[in-house]
Amino acid sequence: MDEGARIPEVSEAEAAQTRAQFAAMLRTALVPTLVTGVGAVVLAGILGGSKAAWSAALGAALVVVFFSLSLLVMRQTAHLQPVAVMSVVLATYTGKILALGVVMIVLRDASWLDGQALALAIIACTVVWIAFEMRAFTRLRILVAPGADAEEPR
């Protein structure tokens, strides 16, 4: 790689700021999603009994674990070069999709599961998580390529 195309290093202060931003995004999305999950469990329990409540709890837990994992991985890798971050995030996404497929196969014939309560809890928690994550992202103004502002134009 020639010297002109060198990507500038990210300072420790920039890396710490980026980690703090992703932690803030996690907190901003996690709290409302947990509230939504608890609401879904209570509502499912009232309308469908304990089977529906446990199913809704499982759905909420799946959303929280899967979406939290993405932000935690991005938080830990955001200070790296953009290509490395994209590679790690893509690998995480692929792993999550494979894990979700395994969960679906394992739970396919579960007699203790209420599929409708599970699906509705997943949908509700996903919509809330994405909405609050996007809200946090737009308010934090996260730099997409750390160090890019330090690079001089050619």
C-alpha positions in Angstrom: 0.0 0.0 0.0 1.5 3.4 -0.9 1.9 6.1 1.7 -0.8 8.3 0.1 -3.5 5.6 0.6 -2.6 4.9 4.2 -5.6 4.9 6.5 -4.9 7.1 9.6 -4.7 5.4 13.0 -7.5 6.0 15.5 -6.5 7.5 18.8 -7.4 5.9 22.1 -9.6 8.9 22.9 -11.6 8.4 19.6 -11.8 4.6 20.3 -13.1 5.3 23.8 -15.7 7.8 22.5 -16.9 5.3 19.9 -17.2 2.6 22.5 -19.2 5.0 24.7 -21.5 5.8 21.8 -22.3 2.1 21.1 -22.9 1.6 24.8 -25.3 4.5 24.8 -27.1 3.0 21.8 -27.4 -0.3 23.6 -28.8 1.3 26.7 -31.2 3.4 24.7 -32.6 0.4 22.8 -32.5 -2.1 25.7 -34.6 -0.4 28.3 -37.7 0.2 26.1 -37.4 -3.3 24.6 -37.3 -4.9 28.1 -40.4 -2.9 29.0 -42.1 -4.0 25.8 -41.1 -7.6 26.5 -42.5 -7.5 30.0 -45.7 -6.0 28.6 -45.9 -8.8 26.0 -45.5 -11.4 28.7 -48.2 -9.9 30.9 -50.6 -9.5 28.0 -49.9 -13.0 26.7 -50.4 -14.4 30.2 -53.7 -12.6 30.6 -55.0 -13.5 27.1 -53.5 -17.0 26.6 -52.3 -18.4 29.9 -48.9 -19.5 31.1 -48.0 -21.3 27.8 -48.4 -18.0 25.9 -46.6 -16.0 28.6 -43.5 -18.3 28.5 -43.6 -18.1 24.7 -43.7 -14.4 24.8 -40.8 -14.3 27.3 -38.8 -16.5 25.0 -39.5 -14.3 22.0 -38.5 -11.2 24.0 -35.3 -12.9 25.2 -34.3 -13.9 21.7 -34.7 -10.3 20.4 -32.7 -8.9 23.3 -29.9 -11.4 23.0 -29.6 -11.2 19.2 -29.7 -7.4 18.9 -27.5 -6.8 22.0 -24.9 -9.1 20.5 -24.7 -7.0 17.4 -24.2 -3.8 19.3 -21.6 -5.3 21.7 -19.6 -6.6 18.7 -19.7 -3.2 17.0 -18.8 -1.5 20.3 -15.7 -3.7 20.6 -14.6 -3.4 16.9 -15.7 0.1 16.0 -12.2 1.5 16.5 -10.7 -0.9 13.9 -10.4 -0.2 10.2 -13.7 -0.1 8.3 -13.1 -3.2 6.3 -12.3 -5.2 9.5 -15.4 -3.8 11.2 -17.6 -4.9 8.3 -16.0 -8.3 8.2 -16.6 -8.9 11.9 -20.2 -7.5 11.8 -21.0 -9.7 8.7 -19.6 -12.8 10.5 -21.6 -11.9 13.5 -24.8 -11.5 11.4 -24.2 -14.8 9.7 -23.6 -16.5 13.0 -26.9 -15.0 14.4 -28.8 -16.2 11.4 -27.4 -19.7 11.7 -28.2 -19.7 15.4 -31.7 -18.5 14.8 -32.2 -21.3 12.2 -31.0 -23.8 14.8 -33.5 -22.4 17.4 -36.3 -22.6 14.9 -35.5 -26.2 14.1 -35.2 -27.2 17.7 -38.4 -25.5 18.7 -40.4 -26.6 15.6 -42.3 -29.3 17.4 -42.3 -27.9 21.0 -45.7 -28.6 22.5 -45.1 -26.1 25.3 -44.7 -23.2 22.9 -47.5 -20.9 21.7 -46.3 -19.9 18.2 -48.6 -16.9 18.0 -47.5 -15.4 21.3 -43.8 -16.0 20.4 -44.2 -14.4 17.0 -46.0 -11.3 18.3 -43.5 -10.8 21.1 -40.6 -11.0 18.6 -42.3 -8.6 16.3 -43.2 -6.1 19.0 -39.7 -6.2 20.6 -37.9 -6.0 17.3 -39.9 -2.9 16.2 -39.2 -1.2 19.5 -35.5 -2.1 19.5 -35.0 -0.9 15.9 -36.9 2.4 16.5 -34.9 3.3 19.6 -31.6 2.2 18.2 -32.2 4.4 15.1 -33.2 7.2 17.4 -30.0 6.9 19.4 -27.9 6.6 16.3 -29.3 9.8 14.8 -28.8 11.7 18.1 -25.3 10.5 18.7 -24.0 11.4 15.2 -21.6 8.4 15.1 -18.7 8.8 12.7 -19.0 6.0 10.1 -15.2 5.8 9.3 -13.2 6.8 12.4 -10.2 8.9 11.5 -11.7 10.0 8.2 -12.1 13.6 9.3 -8.3 13.7 10.0 -7.4 12.8 6.5 -6.5 15.6 4.2 -8.2 15.9 0.8 -6.1 15.2 -2.2 
